[in-house]
Amino acid sequence: MGDGKAKRTYLVVVDDSAEARVALRFAARRAAKTNGRIEVLGIVEPQDFVQFGGVEKAMAEEQRLRIEGVVSSAIGEMLDESGVEANIIVQPGEATKAVRDYVGERPEIAALVLGAAPSGSPGPLVANFCGTDAGKLPCPVMLIPGSMSDERLEQLS
């Protein structure tokens, strides 16, 4: 496992939710303990407002910059804490399709790590990949409860 190509890769989909940060912490710790790496995927969803192309483009750019900021701040904390190798990717598109396509094109991904909201709906990606599309990805899905403490994350990772 000396070269980067042989490292186990954990894909984490990050937004500005608390549960996404918990999933990122779990993946970073797991990668550190298994000599792996993480890929952090931020998704810029298409905008509903399409009346004026320039306004839509500006809104999409603003959303992309916000996601990059969230991902960068979250990943910075994790890199300082765990020292794992990380790659940040920001892609446009509908979230479920973007994740499915991304995982399908990368055989090095060992697991998709998702955070589930601690109450109410678990989130659209969790509902899809642990419900409707369960079993259709070429890798396991790790579902991390958004209410999990750092101590418990450390124990389980």
Contacts in CASP RR format, 6 or more apart in sequence:
PFRMAT RR
TARGET T0000
AUTHOR 0000-0000-0000
METHOD contacts of the structure
MODEL  1
MGDGKAKRTYLVVVDDSAEARVALRFAARRAAKTNGRIEVLGIVEPQDFV
QFGGVEKAMAEEQRLRIEGVVSSAIGEMLDESGVEANIIVQPGEATKAVR
DYVGERPEIAALVLGAAPSGSPGPLVANFCGTDAGKLPCPVMLIPGSMSD
ERLEQLS
1 7 0 8 1.000
1 35 0 8 1.000
4 37 0 8 1.000
4 85 0 8 1.000
5 108 0 8 1.000
7 35 0 8 1.000
7 36 0 8 1.000
7 37 0 8 1.000
7 85 0 8 1.000
7 108 0 8 1.000
8 31 0 8 1.000
8 34 0 8 1.000
8 35 0 8 1.000
8 36 0 8 1.000
8 37 0 8 1.000
8 110 0 8 1.000
9 36 0 8 1.000
9 37 0 8 1.000
9 38 0 8 1.000
9 39 0 8 1.000
9 106 0 8 1.000
9 108 0 8 1.000
9 109 0 8 1.000
9 110 0 8 1.000
10 27 0 8 1.000
10 30 0 8 1.000
10 31 0 8 1.000
10 36 0 8 1.000
10 37 0 8 1.000
10 38 0 8 1.000
10 39 0 8 1.000
10 109 0 8 1.000
10 110 0 8 1.000
10 111 0 8 1.000
10 113 0 8 1.000
10 142 0 8 1.000
11 38 0 8 1.000
11 39 0 8 1.000
11 41 0 8 1.000
11 99 0 8 1.000
11 102 0 8 1.000
11 103 0 8 1.000
11 106 0 8 1.000
11 109 0 8 1.000
11 111 0 8 1.000
11 112 0 8 1.000
11 113 0 8 1.000
11 139 0 8 1.000
12 20 0 8 1.000
12 23 0 8 1.000
12 24 0 8 1.000
12 27 0 8 1.000
12 38 0 8 1.000
12 39 0 8 1.000
12 40 0 8 1.000
12 41 0 8 1.000
12 113 0 8 1.000
12 114 0 8 1.000
13 20 0 8 1.000
13 23 0 8 1.000
13 41 0 8 1.000
13 42 0 8 1.000
13 43 0 8 1.000
13 95 0 8 1.000
13 99 0 8 1.000
13 112 0 8 1.000
13 114 0 8 1.000
13 125 0 8 1.000
14 20 0 8 1.000
14 21 0 8 1.000
14 23 0 8 1.000
14 24 0 8 1.000
14 40 0 8 1.000
14 41 0 8 1.000
14 42 0 8 1.000
14 67 0 8 1.000
14 70 0 8 1.000
14 71 0 8 1.000
14 74 0 8 1.000
15 42 0 8 1.000
15 43 0 8 1.000
15 67 0 8 1.000
15 70 0 8 1.000
16 66 0 8 1.000
16 67 0 8 1.000
16 70 0 8 1.000
17 115 0 8 1.000
17 117 0 8 1.000
18 118 0 8 1.000
18 146 0 8 1.000
19 115 0 8 1.000
19 116 0 8 1.000
19 117 0 8 1.000
19 118 0 8 1.000
19 144 0 8 1.000
19 145 0 8 1.000
19 146 0 8 1.000
20 74 0 8 1.000
20 115 0 8 1.000
21 74 0 8 1.000
22 115 0 8 1.000
22 144 0 8 1.000
22 145 0 8 1.000
22 146 0 8 1.000
22 147 0 8 1.000
22 148 0 8 1.000
22 153 0 8 1.000
23 113 0 8 1.000
23 114 0 8 1.000
23 115 0 8 1.000
23 142 0 8 1.000
23 144 0 8 1.000
23 146 0 8 1.000
24 38 0 8 1.000
24 40 0 8 1.000
24 74 0 8 1.000
24 75 0 8 1.000
24 78 0 8 1.000
24 113 0 8 1.000
25 78 0 8 1.000
25 81 0 8 1.000
25 150 0 8 1.000
25 153 0 8 1.000
26 113 0 8 1.000
26 142 0 8 1.000
26 144 0 8 1.000
26 148 0 8 1.000
26 153 0 8 1.000
26 156 0 8 1.000
26 157 0 8 1.000
27 38 0 8 1.000
27 113 0 8 1.000
27 142 0 8 1.000
28 38 0 8 1.000
28 78 0 8 1.000
28 79 0 8 1.000
28 81 0 8 1.000
28 82 0 8 1.000
28 83 0 8 1.000
28 84 0 8 1.000
28 86 0 8 1.000
29 82 0 8 1.000
29 153 0 8 1.000
29 154 0 8 1.000
29 157 0 8 1.000
30 113 0 8 1.000
30 157 0 8 1.000
31 37 0 8 1.000
31 38 0 8 1.000
31 82 0 8 1.000
31 84 0 8 1.000
31 85 0 8 1.000
32 82 0 8 1.000
32 83 0 8 1.000
32 84 0 8 1.000
33 157 0 8 1.000
36 84 0 8 1.000
36 85 0 8 1.000
37 84 0 8 1.000
37 85 0 8 1.000
37 86 0 8 1.000
37 87 0 8 1.000
38 78 0 8 1.000
38 84 0 8 1.000
38 85 0 8 1.000
38 86 0 8 1.000
38 87 0 8 1.000
39 86 0 8 1.000
39 87 0 8 1.000
39 88 0 8 1.000
39 89 0 8 1.000
39 106 0 8 1.000
39 109 0 8 1.000
40 71 0 8 1.000
40 74 0 8 1.000
40 75 0 8 1.000
40 86 0 8 1.000
40 87 0 8 1.000
40 88 0 8 1.000
40 89 0 8 1.000
41 89 0 8 1.000
41 90 0 8 1.000
41 91 0 8 1.000
41 98 0 8 1.000
41 99 0 8 1.000
41 102 0 8 1.000
42 67 0 8 1.000
42 71 0 8 1.000
42 88 0 8 1.000
42 89 0 8 1.000
42 90 0 8 1.000
42 91 0 8 1.000
43 67 0 8 1.000
43 90 0 8 1.000
43 91 0 8 1.000
43 92 0 8 1.000
43 93 0 8 1.000
43 95 0 8 1.000
43 98 0 8 1.000
43 99 0 8 1.000
44 60 0 8 1.000
44 63 0 8 1.000
44 64 0 8 1.000
44 67 0 8 1.000
44 90 0 8 1.000
44 91 0 8 1.000
44 92 0 8 1.000
44 93 0 8 1.000
45 63 0 8 1.000
45 93 0 8 1.000
45 94 0 8 1.000
45 95 0 8 1.000
46 60 0 8 1.000
46 92 0 8 1.000
46 93 0 8 1.000
46 94 0 8 1.000
47 56 0 8 1.000
47 59 0 8 1.000
47 60 0 8 1.000
47 63 0 8 1.000
49 55 0 8 1.000
49 56 0 8 1.000
49 59 0 8 1.000
50 56 0 8 1.000
60 92 0 8 1.000
64 90 0 8 1.000
64 92 0 8 1.000
67 90 0 8 1.000
68 88 0 8 1.000
68 90 0 8 1.000
71 88 0 8 1.000
71 90 0 8 1.000
72 88 0 8 1.000
75 86 0 8 1.000
75 88 0 8 1.000
78 84 0 8 1.000
78 86 0 8 1.000
79 86 0 8 1.000
89 102 0 8 1.000
91 98 0 8 1.000
91 102 0 8 1.000
92 98 0 8 1.000
95 124 0 8 1.000
95 125 0 8 1.000
96 124 0 8 1.000
96 125 0 8 1.000
96 128 0 8 1.000
96 129 0 8 1.000
96 133 0 8 1.000
99 112 0 8 1.000
99 125 0 8 1.000
99 129 0 8 1.000
100 133 0 8 1.000
100 136 0 8 1.000
100 137 0 8 1.000
103 109 0 8 1.000
103 112 0 8 1.000
103 137 0 8 1.000
103 138 0 8 1.000
103 139 0 8 1.000
104 137 0 8 1.000
104 138 0 8 1.000
107 138 0 8 1.000
109 138 0 8 1.000
109 139 0 8 1.000
110 139 0 8 1.000
110 140 0 8 1.000
111 139 0 8 1.000
111 140 0 8 1.000
111 141 0 8 1.000
111 142 0 8 1.000
112 129 0 8 1.000
112 137 0 8 1.000
112 139 0 8 1.000
112 140 0 8 1.000
112 141 0 8 1.000
112 142 0 8 1.000
113 142 0 8 1.000
113 144 0 8 1.000
114 125 0 8 1.000
114 126 0 8 1.000
114 129 0 8 1.000
114 130 0 8 1.000
114 141 0 8 1.000
114 142 0 8 1.000
114 143 0 8 1.000
114 144 0 8 1.000
115 122 0 8 1.000
115 126 0 8 1.000
115 143 0 8 1.000
115 144 0 8 1.000
115 145 0 8 1.000
115 146 0 8 1.000
116 122 0 8 1.000
116 123 0 8 1.000
116 126 0 8 1.000
116 143 0 8 1.000
116 144 0 8 1.000
116 145 0 8 1.000
116 146 0 8 1.000
117 123 0 8 1.000
117 126 0 8 1.000
117 146 0 8 1.000
118 145 0 8 1.000
118 146 0 8 1.000
118 147 0 8 1.000
121 127 0 8 1.000
122 130 0 8 1.000
126 143 0 8 1.000
129 137 0 8 1.000
129 141 0 8 1.000
130 141 0 8 1.000
130 143 0 8 1.000
134 141 0 8 1.000
144 153 0 8 1.000
148 156 0 8 1.000
END
